[in-house]
């Protein structure tokens, strides 16, 4: 399982990193980021709880790996 966060929509509520600090953390501004993209098996339930509890629904969990390509300006 892979974890992703759309940081543009994050409101820095802290719910995800309170629930699953092994996978999610926050920068100095409180905006969440993924610290461990590949979610450990023993953290999958906590990661799902974080995903479901996110008030802005910016957390995505997937069994598929996504390729990220740079955006051209």
C-alpha positions, 0 to 999 in steps of 0.5 A: 500500500502506498500513501499520498497527500495533496499538500495544496488541500491540507489545512494542517489539522494534524489528524493524520500524523496524530493517528499514524505518525509512522507514515505521516508527519508535518513541516514547520507550517503544519502541512502534512507530508508522507514520511514513508510512502510504502505503508508498513503492513502493521500500519495499514489500519492506522493509515486507513483511519487517517485517510478516512478521518482527513477533513479535506480528503487529501490523503490517498492510499493505493495498492498501485504505485503512481509515477510522478512526472514534473510539471512544466511551467 
